[in-house]
């Protein structure tokens, strides 16, 4: 438990993902004009289309202000954030070709944040939990066909969630993940 607490405070998953994938996503502010319509923009918007506002409320207990697409820096990678008053509630990242989906899945399933003690939630072709980092409630990675998903519920308080809070958030993420894809 001490190691888990230490490691989750030292290197939160969001930072690990940013480093592992070279900073693949950035969230835009509501005051920016929408990006020009490209095939990459459509892929980003499709990540937002996979989850409804009602599903966000059921998962987090909070109604978001709106879904805001993140900006993908690499082809085949997209992210969507649902926020309330500037604080992220939930995010969904998708990885499809030409991104190396299998390498990304291997990377996420290795290392410090892979929770090898947690049973697979049995979603899609492959699924596993990662340990929640600082300000994260739960992180679920799953693959359905050629698409890899990283679904993250954020802690609505500040700091680290308890083990019981993480377990409860994992159940809600698994329920949502079964409806995606």
PyMOL commands that set and color helices and strands:
alter all, ss='L'
color gray80, all
select helices_A, chain A and resi 2-10+13-20+39-49+53-60+101-108+163-177
alter helices_A, ss='H'
color red, helices_A
select strands_A, chain A and resi 25-27+66-72+77-84+87-95+126-130+136-144+147-154
alter strands_A, ss='S'
color yellow, strands_A
deselect
rebuild
show_as cartoon
